[in-house]
């Protein structure tokens, strides 16, 4: 059985990852000529919108064979607006390749990707691209990477280095560097190597083992444009040893497409077991079995029939209309989940009224393909709203709706998605005993928590007062209500809810009574604590000609931002700042105009902070407010 390796290419936008993918396909013989992003001929960018824009919008997989190893490559979007695609791709990988420009170096989105890989404990290699470009400084970028690694207890070893002419040569000191890095995990190694007890081959064998388990970060250099270092990268990837496979059937849907002929096409990475066409598979999210129709192999935008797929392979399953991107089949693997990005804007989609039904159907399909879209349909107003990460995301969504569904749409002005948290401690209470038959009394104590704490629940109520199964109902209801019901209509975060008391009745309590009572106690509590609105902040880095730096700083302050640092080499000034995300929707275009297109701009989500007094807004509530007690009870009991 040949070795199968699933690799994902991750990068900041314009770092050159699609060009590197084309190089590896060509060098391995998988393609006869190299595609080019600028010409719209790359294998992985096969959607019309990708070829027009010259950027990746959706993850795409291709395969090659090198040294007897089947290497499946998942090429992911580099633009920050499409990080949800990267999230799902990460769940399918054995190894990630994080690509950096040797000119721009470590950028905010680089750190986001680096941190995600560390959290997942996924082995990865860094490739420093564009060594042929003016201003390239691979050794400085490597030092910056080592600093990142030291913060998380990882080592880093440089495998090859630029020779000064745009080519690469092997790092002749690699054994010395490896011994030094390994000594942080095993002090005896450096001593044994210096005293001659361990040979260079022993050190390199140990280095490979430490790189495979993720404790040491391998770093390679090269250029996708000149092909320098491409063969070294391909050899290195093919030599990597993937982790062991699961025994039972297990896979993740890392991508979902909809085909006019085939219906839903679920792109799946299998971690264990085997799957055949026309078989039943279990969907944990739905707690049910669903039947597949056809099974296919993936190559860019092309699909070919196969009879079965085994652990380690990528395949496409057709006919599972119930599936969504991010779903698992068979056994679920929570350790494979990571969150990189959450949309912080909401827009209404505008189109001709007679097209609203078609639009709703199209948005539902797109939401299955990318659940972060989080669409909302208000039937009374016939309005459709979606979540968005930025202007590029909206522009591509507009093009996709036209290309795939023939729908011409516009968008309302984006509104910020706020959150809210309790302002102080307080109690919430509900005594739901009428109209009979019902009986559920809930007494909550609510406390604000530090930012980033999430939602916590504790019960100190006795089983005599509230049966344990009803206490679980209270917990479930609180978690659900936090998402959709705040005092101002936003999601509630960073709070602890303690069930301090209440009661059930042996005869009168209906199994659903605590689902009726808990939201009323929840909202009563928030009315007593009050809530503080929170808004998202971005960390932004600008690189500009020094004579334009003051104009950029002025713009940051006008947008309620704060400058964190400003460094200059006399020619270029780098400015780090934090800005409320609601002020940044058009910032990229403003910045490019301000710098005549000569500056660079990168951003990444930082955190939520309290909204200044008098700012922020309430959200139009969807459904019935539990504070309208009589109407809520009728609604919850389906009596409206």
C-alpha positions in Angstrom: 0.0 0.0 0.0 1.6 3.3 -1.1 2.0 6.2 1.3 -0.6 8.9 1.1 0.1 12.4 2.3 -2.4 15.3 2.6 -0.7 18.7 2.6 -2.3 22.1 2.8 -0.7 25.4 1.5 -1.4 28.4 3.7 -0.2 31.9 3.2 -0.9 35.6 3.5 -2.4 37.0 0.3 0.2 37.4 -2.5 2.8 35.2 -0.8 2.8 33.0 -3.9 1.3 29.7 -2.8 -0.7 29.0 -6.0 2.5 29.5 -8.0 4.3 27.1 -5.8 1.5 24.5 -6.2 1.9 24.9 -10.0 5.6 24.3 -9.7 5.2 21.1 -7.7 2.6 19.7 -10.2 4.9 20.4 -13.1 8.1 19.0 -11.5 6.3 15.8 -10.5 4.9 15.3 -14.0 1.3 15.8 -12.9 0.9 18.6 -15.5 2.7 19.2 -18.8 3.0 23.0 -18.4 2.9 25.4 -15.5 -0.3 27.4 -15.1 -0.1 31.1 -14.2 -2.3 33.0 -11.8 -2.0 36.2 -13.9 -3.2 34.4 -17.0 -6.0 32.6 -15.3 -4.5 29.2 -16.2 -3.6 27.8 -12.8 -5.1 24.3 -12.0 -6.3 25.2 -8.5 -8.0 28.5 -9.4 -10.8 27.1 -11.6 -13.8 29.2 -10.7 -14.7 32.1 -13.0 -14.4 34.6 -10.2 -11.0 33.3 -9.2 -9.6 33.6 -12.8 -11.0 37.1 -13.2 -9.7 38.3 -9.9 -6.4 36.4 -9.8 -7.0 35.2 -6.2 -8.2 32.0 -4.6 -11.7 32.1 -3.2 -12.3 28.4 -2.4 -10.0 25.6 -1.3 -9.0 23.3 -4.1 -7.3 19.9 -4.1 -4.9 18.4 -6.6 -2.7 15.3 -6.5 0.8 14.3 -7.6 3.1 11.4 -7.3 6.7 11.7 -6.2 9.2 9.0 -5.1 6.3 6.6 -4.9 4.3 8.8 -2.6 0.8 10.1 -3.4 0.7 13.7 -2.3 -2.7 15.4 -2.2 -2.3 19.2 -2.0 -5.1 21.5 -0.7 -4.5 25.0 -1.9 -6.3 27.5 0.3 -7.3 31.2 -0.2 -4.8 33.7 1.1 -7.1 36.6 1.6 -8.3 37.2 5.1 -11.9 37.5 3.9 -11.9 33.7 3.2 -10.3 32.3 6.4 -13.4 30.0 6.9 -12.2 28.0 3.9 -8.8 27.7 5.5 -10.4 26.5 8.8 -12.0 23.6 7.1 -8.9 22.7 5.1 -6.8 22.5 8.2 -9.1 19.8 9.6 -8.1 17.5 6.7 -4.3 17.8 6.8 -1.4 15.6 7.8 1.1 18.5 7.2 0.7 22.2 6.5 3.1 24.4 4.5 3.0 28.0 5.7 4.4 30.2 2.9 5.9 33.6 3.7 7.4 36.2 1.5 11.1 36.7 2.2 10.4 40.4 1.6 7.3 41.1 3.7 8.2 38.5 6.3 5.9 37.7 9.3 2.6 39.6 8.9 -0.5 39.7 11.2 -2.3 36.9 9.2 0.9 34.8 9.4 0.6 34.9 13.2 -3.1 33.9 13.0 -2.2 30.9 10.9 0.9 30.1 13.0 -1.1 30.1 16.2 -3.9 28.0 14.7 -1.4 25.3 13.6 0.1 25.3 17.1 -3.3 25.0 18.7 -4.2 22.0 16.4 -0.8 20.4 17.1 -0.5 19.9 13.4 3.1 19.5 12.0 4.0 22.2 9.5 6.9 23.5 7.5 7.6 27.1 6.6 8.7 28.0 3.1 10.3 31.4 2.6 9.3 32.4 -0.9 10.5 35.2 -3.3 14.2 35.0 -2.4 14.8 36.4 -5.9 13.1 39.7 -5.2 14.8 43.0 -4.2 14.6 43.5 -0.4 14.5 39.8 0.3 16.0 38.9 3.7 15.4 35.2 4.5 17.7 35.1 7.5 15.9 38.0 9.2 12.6 36.4 8.6 14.0 33.1 10.0 15.0 34.9 13.1 11.5 36.4 13.5 10.1 32.8 13.1 12.4 31.5 15.7 11.2 34.2 18.1 7.6 33.0 17.4 8.6 29.4 18.0 10.3 30.2 21.3 7.1 31.6 22.7 5.3 28.3 22.2 8.2 26.0 23.1 9.1 24.9 19.5 12.5 24.8 17.9 13.3 25.9 14.3 15.9 24.7 11.8 16.8 26.2 8.5 17.3 23.5 5.8 18.6 25.6 2.9 19.7 29.2 2.4 19.9 31.6 -0.6 23.3 31.8 -2.2 22.9 35.5 -3.1 22.2 34.9 -6.8 18.6 33.8 -6.4 19.4 30.1 -6.0 19.5 28.0 -2.8 22.2 25.8 -1.3 22.0 23.3 1.5 22.6 24.6 5.0 26.0 22.9 5.7 25.6 23.6 9.4 22.2 21.9 9.6 23.5 19.1 11.9 25.0 21.7 14.3 21.8 23.8 14.2 19.7 20.6 14.7 21.8 19.5 17.7 21.4 22.9 19.3 17.6 22.8 18.8 17.2 19.2 19.9 19.1 19.9 23.1 16.2 22.0 24.4 14.3 18.7 24.5 17.2 16.4 25.3 20.3 17.9 26.8 22.4 14.8 26.2 22.2 15.2 22.4 24.3 18.3 22.1 26.9 16.9 24.4 27.0 13.6 22.6 27.4 15.3 19.2 30.2 17.6 20.3 32.1 14.7 21.9 31.7 12.6 18.8 29.4 9.9 20.3 26.6 10.9 17.9 27.3 11.1 14.2 25.8 13.7 11.9 23.4 11.0 10.5 22.2 10.3 14.0 21.4 13.9 14.5 19.6 14.3 11.2 17.5 11.1 12.0 16.4 12.6 15.3 15.7 15.9 13.6 13.3 14.2 11.2 11.5 12.6 14.1 11.2 15.9 16.0 9.9 17.7 12.8 7.4 14.9 12.2 5.9 15.2 15.7 5.8 19.0 15.4 8.4 19.9 18.1 10.8 21.5 15.6 9.8 23.7 12.7 11.6 23.0 9.4 12.2 26.1 7.3 13.1 26.0 3.6 13.7 28.9 1.2 13.2 29.4 -2.5 11.3 31.1 -5.3 8.2 30.0 -7.1 9.0 32.4 -9.9 12.5 31.0 -10.6 11.8 27.5 -9.3 14.7 27.8 -6.9 14.2 25.4 -4.0 11.2 23.7 -5.5 12.8 20.3 -5.9 14.1 20.5 -2.3 10.6 21.3 -1.1 9.0 18.5 -3.1 11.6 16.0 -1.7 11.1 17.2 1.8 7.3 16.9 1.7 7.5 13.4 0.2 9.7 12.2 3.0 7.3 13.3 5.7 5.7 10.5 7.7 2.0 11.0 8.4 0.3 10.2 11.7 -1.4 6.8 12.1 -4.9 6.4 10.8 -8.1 5.8 12.8 -9.5 2.2 12.7 -13.2 3.0 12.3 -14.8 5.0 9.6 -14.0 8.7 10.1 -13.8 11.6 7.8 -14.3 15.4 7.5 -16.1 17.4 4.9 -13.6 20.1 4.2 -15.4 21.5 1.2 -18.9 21.3 -0.3 -19.9 22.1 -3.9 -23.2 21.9 -5.7 -23.3 20.6 -9.2 -26.3 21.0 -11.5 -26.0 17.3 -12.5 -24.5 15.6 -9.5 -26.2 17.6 -6.7 -24.2 18.1 -3.5 -20.6 17.1 -3.8 -18.9 16.7 -0.5 -15.1 16.8 -0.6 -13.9 14.4 2.2 -10.7 13.5 3.9 -10.8 10.0 5.3 -8.9 9.4 8.6 -10.0 5.8 9.0 -12.0 3.0 7.5 -13.2 2.6 3.9 -16.1 4.0 2.1 -17.8 2.7 -1.1 -20.3 4.2 -3.5 -24.0 3.6 -2.8 -23.4 2.9 0.9 -24.7 4.3 4.2 -22.6 6.7 6.2 -23.4 8.2 9.6 -23.6 12.0 10.1 -22.9 12.8 13.8 -24.4 16.3 13.5 -27.7 14.9 12.5 -27.5 11.6 14.4 -28.6 9.7 11.4 -27.4 7.6 8.5 -27.5 9.0 4.9 -27.0 7.2 1.6 -24.3 8.1 -0.9 -24.7 7.7 -4.7 -21.4 8.2 -6.4 -17.8 8.3 -5.2 -15.2 10.3 -7.1 -11.6 11.4 -7.0 -10.7 15.1 -7.1 -8.2 16.9 -9.3 -8.7 20.7 -9.3 -12.2 21.2 -10.7 -12.4 17.7 -12.3 -14.0 14.6 -10.8 -13.5 10.9 -11.9 -15.4 7.9 -10.7 -13.8 5.5 -8.2 -15.3 2.3 -6.6 -14.0 3.0 -3.1 -11.7 5.2 -0.9 -9.6 4.3 2.1 -8.0 5.9 5.1 -5.7 8.8 4.1 -7.4 9.5 0.8 -9.3 12.6 -0.4 -12.5 11.8 -2.2 -15.8 13.4 -3.2 -19.2 11.8 -2.2 -22.2 12.8 -4.3 -25.8 12.6 -3.2 -25.7 13.5 0.5 -28.0 16.5 0.3 -28.1 16.8 4.1 -24.4 17.4 4.6 -22.8 20.8 5.3 -19.2 21.9 5.0 -17.4 21.1 8.3 -19.4 18.0 9.0 -17.8 14.7 10.0 -18.9 11.3 8.8 -18.6 8.2 10.9 -16.6 9.1 14.1 -16.3 12.8 15.0 -12.8 14.2 15.8 -13.2 17.4 18.0 -9.4 17.8 18.1 -9.5 18.6 14.3 -11.6 21.7 14.8 -10.2 25.2 14.9 -11.7 28.7 14.6 -9.7 31.3 12.6 -12.3 33.9 11.7 -15.8 35.1 12.6 -17.6 37.5 10.4 -18.2 40.8 12.2 -20.5 42.5 9.6 -24.1 41.9 8.6 -25.6 43.0 5.3 -29.0 42.7 3.7 -29.0 41.3 0.1 -31.1 43.4 -2.2 -32.7 42.1 -5.4 -35.9 42.3 -7.4 -38.9 41.2 -5.2 -39.9 38.5 -7.7 -36.4 37.0 -7.4 -36.5 36.7 -3.6 -37.5 33.0 -3.6 -34.7 32.1 -6.0 -32.3 34.2 -3.9 -33.3 32.4 -0.7 -32.7 29.0 -2.4 -29.3 30.1 -3.6 -28.2 31.6 -0.2 -29.3 28.3 1.5 -27.0 26.4 -0.8 -24.1 28.8 -0.3 -24.6 28.6 3.5 -24.3 24.8 3.3 -21.0 25.4 1.5 -19.8 28.0 4.0 -21.8 27.9 7.3 -20.0 31.1 8.4 -22.4 33.0 6.0 -25.1 32.5 8.8 -28.0 33.8 6.7 -31.2 35.1 8.2 -34.6 35.1 6.5 -37.3 37.4 7.8 -40.4 36.0 6.1 -42.6 38.9 7.2 -40.4 41.5 5.5 -39.1 39.1 2.8 -35.5 40.2 3.8 -32.4 38.1 3.5 -29.3 39.1 5.6 -25.9 37.4 5.6 -22.7 37.8 7.6 -19.6 39.0 5.8 -15.9 39.4 6.6 -15.2 42.4 4.3 -15.6 44.1 1.0 -13.7 41.5 -1.1 -16.0 38.8 0.4 -19.0 40.8 -0.6 -17.8 41.5 -4.1 -17.1 37.8 -4.8 -20.4 36.8 -3.3 -22.1 39.2 -5.7 -20.2 37.6 -8.6 -20.9 34.0 -7.5 -24.7 34.8 -7.2 -24.6 36.0 -10.8 -22.2 33.4 -12.3 -24.0 30.4 -10.7 -27.6 31.5 -10.2 -28.1 34.3 -12.7 -29.1 36.7 -9.9 -28.2 40.4 -9.9 -28.0 41.6 -6.4 -26.8 44.6 -4.3 -26.1 45.0 -0.6 -27.2 47.3 2.1 -24.6 49.3 4.1 -22.7 46.8 6.3 -23.6 46.9 10.0 -21.3 45.8 12.8 -22.1 42.6 14.6 -21.9 43.6 18.3 -21.9 41.4 21.4 -23.0 42.1 24.9 -22.0 41.1 28.3 -23.5 41.6 31.8 -22.5 44.9 33.3 -22.7 43.7 36.9 -23.8 40.8 39.0 -27.5 40.1 39.5 -30.3 37.6 39.7 -33.0 36.4 37.3 -36.2 34.6 38.3 -39.1 32.9 36.7 -42.1 31.2 38.4 -43.8 29.4 35.5 -46.9 27.6 36.9 -49.7 28.9 34.8 -51.6 28.0 32.6 -51.8 24.4 33.7 -50.4 21.9 33.1 -46.9 23.3 33.7 -44.5 23.8 36.6 -41.0 25.2 36.3 -39.3 27.6 38.7 -35.8 28.9 37.8 -33.6 31.1 39.9 -30.3 32.2 38.3 -27.3 34.2 39.6 -25.5 36.0 36.7 -21.9 37.3 36.8 -19.8 39.1 34.2 -16.4 37.3 33.4 -13.1 38.6 31.9 -13.0 39.0 28.1 -12.5 35.8 26.3 -13.9 33.6 29.1 -16.9 32.4 27.1 -20.1 31.2 28.7 -20.0 29.1 31.9 -22.8 27.3 33.7 -22.9 25.8 37.2 -25.7 24.4 39.3 -25.9 24.4 43.1 -29.6 23.4 43.1 -30.4 20.1 44.7 -32.0 17.3 42.8 -34.9 17.4 45.3 -35.7 20.9 44.1 -35.0 20.4 40.4 -34.4 17.0 39.0 -30.9 16.6 37.3 -32.5 16.1 33.9 -34.3 19.4 34.2 -31.0 21.1 35.4 -29.5 19.9 32.1 -32.5 21.5 30.3 -31.7 24.8 32.0 -28.1 24.6 30.9 -29.0 23.8 27.3 -31.6 26.6 27.2 -29.1 29.1 28.6 -26.4 28.2 26.0 -29.0 28.5 23.2 -30.5 31.8 24.5 -27.0 33.4 24.8 -26.6 33.1 21.0 -29.9 34.7 20.0 -31.2 36.7 22.9 -29.4 39.7 24.5 -31.0 42.7 26.1 -30.1 44.6 23.0 -30.6 41.7 20.6 -27.0 40.6 20.3 -25.2 37.4 21.4 -24.3 37.3 25.1 -20.6 36.5 25.9 -18.3 36.3 28.9 -20.8 35.5 31.6 -21.4 32.8 34.3 -24.9 31.6 34.9 -25.4 29.7 38.2 -28.6 27.8 38.9 -29.1 28.6 42.5 -32.6 27.3 43.0 -36.0 26.5 41.6 -38.4 23.7 41.6 -40.2 21.1 39.5 -43.4 19.3 40.3 -43.7 15.5 40.1 -47.2 15.7 38.5 -47.5 19.0 36.7 -44.0 19.5 35.2 -43.9 18.9 31.5 -40.5 17.8 29.9 -40.4 21.1 28.0 -41.4 23.5 30.8 -37.8 24.4 31.7 -37.2 25.4 28.0 -40.1 27.8 28.4 -39.1 29.2 31.8 -35.3 29.5 31.4 -35.3 32.2 28.7 -37.7 34.3 30.8 -35.4 34.0 33.9 -32.4 34.7 31.6 -33.8 37.9 30.3 -35.1 39.0 33.7 -31.5 38.5 35.0 -30.1 40.6 32.2 -32.6 43.3 32.8 -31.3 43.4 36.4 -27.6 43.3 35.6 -27.8 45.5 32.5 -25.5 44.7 29.6 -22.5 46.4 28.0 -22.2 46.5 24.2 -18.9 45.2 22.8 -17.4 45.9 19.4 -14.7 44.0 17.4 -11.2 45.5 17.0 -8.6 44.7 14.3 -4.9 44.8 14.7 -3.6 46.5 11.5 -0.1 46.9 10.2 0.8 49.5 7.5 4.0 49.8 5.6 4.3 53.2 3.9 6.9 55.6 2.5 8.0 57.7 5.5 6.8 60.9 4.0 3.2 59.5 4.1 3.3 58.1 7.6 1.7 61.1 9.3 -1.2 61.0 7.0 -1.8 57.3 7.8 -1.5 58.0 11.6 -4.1 60.8 11.2 -6.5 58.4 9.4 -6.0 55.8 12.2 -7.0 58.4 14.8 -10.0 59.6 12.8 -11.3 56.1 12.9 -11.1 55.9 16.7 -7.9 53.8 16.4 -4.8 53.9 18.5 -1.2 53.6 17.3 0.7 50.8 19.0 4.1 51.4 17.4 5.8 53.2 14.6 9.2 52.1 13.3 11.2 53.5 10.3 14.4 52.8 8.5 14.4 56.3 7.0 12.6 55.1 3.8 9.8 52.9 4.9 7.7 53.3 8.1 5.8 50.4 9.6 2.9 51.4 11.8 1.0 49.0 14.0 -2.4 50.0 15.2 -5.7 48.8 16.7 -8.9 50.1 15.1 -12.6 49.3 15.7 -13.6 47.0 12.9 -16.7 49.0 12.2 -14.5 51.8 11.0 -12.4 49.6 8.7 -14.8 48.3 6.0 -13.4 50.8 3.4 -10.0 51.3 5.0 -8.1 49.2 2.5 -9.3 51.3 -0.4 -8.7 54.5 1.5 -5.2 53.4 2.4 -4.3 52.5 -1.2 -5.6 55.9 -2.3 -3.6 57.7 0.4 -0.4 56.0 -0.6 -1.0 56.0 -4.4 -1.0 52.2 -4.2 2.6 52.0 -3.0 1.9 50.9 0.6 1.0 47.5 2.1 -1.8 46.8 4.5 -2.5 43.7 6.6 -5.0 43.1 9.4 -6.2 40.4 11.8 -8.9 40.2 14.4 -7.7 41.3 17.8 -10.5 41.2 20.4 -13.9 42.7 21.5 -13.9 45.9 23.6 -16.7 48.0 25.2 -18.4 50.4 22.9 -18.0 54.1 23.9 -21.0 55.7 25.6 -23.7 56.7 23.2 -22.4 54.5 20.3 -23.5 51.1 19.1 -27.0 50.1 18.3 -29.7 47.6 19.2 -30.4 44.7 16.8 -33.9 44.2 15.5 -35.0 41.2 17.4 -36.0 38.1 15.5 -39.0 36.3 17.1 -40.6 36.9 20.4 -38.8 38.6 23.3 -39.1 36.5 26.5 -39.5 39.8 28.4 -43.0 39.9 26.8 -44.0 37.1 29.2 -47.5 36.3 28.0 -46.6 36.3 24.3 -43.5 34.3 24.9 -45.4 31.6 26.7 -47.9 31.3 23.9 -45.0 31.3 21.4 -43.0 28.6 23.3 -46.1 26.5 23.7 -46.8 26.9 19.9 -50.1 28.5 20.7 -49.7 31.6 18.6 
